[in-house]
């Protein structure tokens, strides 16, 4: 299939593009800069210049493709306003992608986050929360899944709090960046809260499997590590950087502070059993050993 991919040159997207190309697909990649366009070409994809805000460009990409994988998101978490703007931009983009695909029976694989459930790991059957700082993303994904009734083979891959590769990425990568800036490898609360994780190369395989095989309206969990304690994550970061490991206020993490402080383990048992997905790459704690001082 010829696949239109948004966000195809990021940490996750670059592995998804490589996975698609390595399994007989071709890729049209949305690229927002000359640098991204060159990266897409070097990877073997055809670049299409534009951003999530360019709805006509998105429609052009869909018209040229047999399916869509949506990964792009404006990762500005500096303020509630910036985060809200990124969510609104993505929601409009998803709506445009979905409308263009309606009635075509072509696949649309979008991305969401694993939900939090009190007292147990979340599963694929649990609904995502539409409240909180990123609740708008959940509402947009729910609308995309509903397009299954309008002739779109829409599916959602829920990503855990950390998608990592070579010690970088996701919430753990943000902890590392803050540690470098502040001189303290910090964690919110008592650090016993758990975050699920997956290696980017394993997540890429799941995106491909969902694109190729998932039924309309289905949801999948790209979870390899059910839940690592945040304090354990911070301790590896602190050891690798030679920094003290201490609790810090949740406000340290801006609009995501309340999310960072929450216990949110997640399971992928159904995904693994149904799609035959088997994570094979290093766990988060092992991968963090790649952090360079």
N, C-alpha and C positions, 0 to 999 in steps of 0.2 A: 504493500500500500504506500501511497504518497501521503505523508503525514505533516500537517501544519503544527508546529510546536511554538508556543510562546514561552519566553524565558529559557530558551535553549542553550544559553552560554553561561548560566550560573552554575553554582556548585552541584545542584541536583540536575538541572537541565542538560548540562554537558554530558553527564553520565547517561541520561535518558536518550539523548541523540546518538551517542555511541552505541548504546544497546539496540536501538532501532536499526541503525545502519549495519550493525553486525549481524542482524537477523533478517536481512533481505528487504528491508523497507528503505524508502528514500525520504528525505526530510526537507521541508521548507521552513526555515527558522526566522521568526520575528526578531529583528535586531534594531536596537535603538541608537547605535553609534557606529562609526567607522571601525573602531576597535572590535566591537562585537561582531560586525559583519565579517571582518577578517578571521576572527576565531571560528565562526560558523563555517566559512569556506575551508579553512584548514582542517576542520573536523570531517568535512565531506558533505556538508549540508549546503543548500542554496539559501542565501540570506534574502529577507524581505524587510526593507527598512521601514521602521515605524515603532510606535509605542502603544500601550494599552488604551491611551486616549484617542488614538486614530481609528475610529470605528469603521470608516470606509476601508482602511488598509486591512483591518481584521476580516472584513467581509470578503475582500479580495483573496486573502489567504485561504479562507474556508472554501471559496469557489474553486480553487485550484487543487483541493486536497480530497483524499478518500477518507480522512479522519483527522481529528484534532486532539492534541494533548496540551492542556493549559497549565502552565507552571509560573508564569510571570506574576510578580507582585512588587509594589513599591515598598521596599523594606526600610522605611523611615519611621523608627520608633522613638524619635526624639521628643515627641509631645503628643498629647491626645488628639490635637487638631491634625497633625501630620498623619497619624495612624488612621484617623477617620477619613481623611482625604484619599489615602491609599485604598481603603476598603471600598469607598464609593466609586473610585476609578475602576477597580477590578469588577465590581458588581455590574457596572454599565457594560464593560467589555464582555463579561460572561453572557449577559442578556443578548448582546449583538451576535456572539458566536452561536448561541442556541437558536436564535431566530433564523439565522442563515442555514442552519442544519435541519430545521424542522421539515418533516416529511421525507427525508432522504434515506433514513435507516443507516446513516453513517455513524461511526463511534465518536463520542466526545468524552475524553477522560479529563476530569478536573481534579483539583486538590483541595483537601480540607484538613482539619486537625483532629486528632483523636479526642473524644470527649472525656470528661471527668465524671465518674460515678462514685458516690459515697460508699466507702467500705469494701470495694472490690475493684479489680481491673475492668476497664470498660471493654465492651465487645462491639463487633460490627453491627449488632442489633440495637445498640443504644443510640438515641438521638443526640445530635450535637446541640449545644446550647446556643440560643440566639440572643443571649444577654452578654454583657461585658464588653471589653474594648474591641473585640474582633467578632462580635455577634453578627455583624452585617455580612461577614464572609459566610457564615453558616446559613443565613437566609438565602444568599445568592446560590450556594451549592444546592440547597433544598429545591430551589426553583429549577435548577438544571436537571436534577434527578427526576423531577416531575415531567420533563419533556419526553420521558419514555413513552408517555401516552400520546405524543405527537410525532412519532416516527423518528426519534433520536435514540441511538443506543448509548445513552448517557450513563456514566459511572463515576464514582468518586473514590480516589485513593486518599485515605486519611493518613497524614504523616504525623509521627510523634514529635515531641518537643525538640529533639535533636536529630537531625540528619547530618551525618559526619563523614569526613574523608580526610585522611592524613592529619587528624587531630583538630580539624577546623569544622565549623558549621553549627547552625542551630543555637539553642539556648546555651549549650556548653561553650560554643565559640564566643558567644556574647560574654559569658563569665570570664573567659580568657582575655578578651579585649579589655574589659573593665579592670581586671587584675593588673594588666600591663600599665594602664593609665593611673591607677590609684596606689599601686604598690601593695595591695592586699588581695589575696584570693578569697573573696567573700561569698557568703551564701545567705539567703533570707531565712528568717525563722530559726528553728533548731537544726535545720538541714536534714531531717529525717524524711521529708517529702520526697516522693519518687517521681522521676521523669522517664518515660519510655524513650527508646532510641533505635536508630537503624543506620547501617552504613549506606552511603549514597549509591554504591554499586548494587547492593541488594534491592534498594528501593527502585532503581531503574528497571530491574527485571520485572518487578510487580507492575509497573506502569505498562510495560510491553504486554504482559499477560492479560491485564485488564483490557487493553486496546484490542487484542486479538480474540479474546474468549469471553469476556464478561457479558452477562445478560443486562438488558436495559434496566435502569433504576437501581442498580446494586451498589453496595458500599464495601470497601476493603480496607484492611489495616496493614500498613507497611511497618510492622513492629517486630524487631528482632530481640531487643532487650526489654522485658516487660516493665522494669522500673529500677533505675539506679538511684540511690540516695544522693541528693544534691551535695551533701557534705562530702561524700566519697568522691564525687566529681571535682569539687573544689580542692580536695586534698591532693589529687593527682596534678591538677593545674598548679597548685602552690609548690609542690615538690619539683615539677619540671621548670618552673620559673624562679625557684629559690625565694619564694615569698611566704609570709605568714598566712595562715588560714584562720579566718575569723568570721563570726556572724556579722552581717551588716543590715541596715534598715531596708525594708522592701522598696522604699522610695528611691533607693540607689538605682533601680531598674526602670525608672520612669513609668509610663503608662502600663507596662507589663508587670509591674511589681506584684500585684495581686495574683497574677497567673504564676509567676515564678515561685510564690510562697505556697502553692497548692499541691497537695498530694494527688497524682494523676496517672497511676499505672494503667497499662492497656495490654490487651491480648490480641493475638493474630491467629488463634487456633482455627477459626472458620476459614480465614483466607488461605492458610497453608493447606488445609484439608481439601478445599474446593478447587483452588487454582493450581495446586501443586507447587506453591512457592516455598522455597527453602532457603532462608538466609545462610550465607556461607562465609561472609567476610568478618573482620575483627569486630568485637564488641566495642562499645563506646569507651569503657575504661581502658581497654587495651590500645585503642586507637589514639587516645589522648597522650600516650607515651611518645607520639610523634611530635608533640609540641616542642618547638625550639626555644631555648632560653633567650 
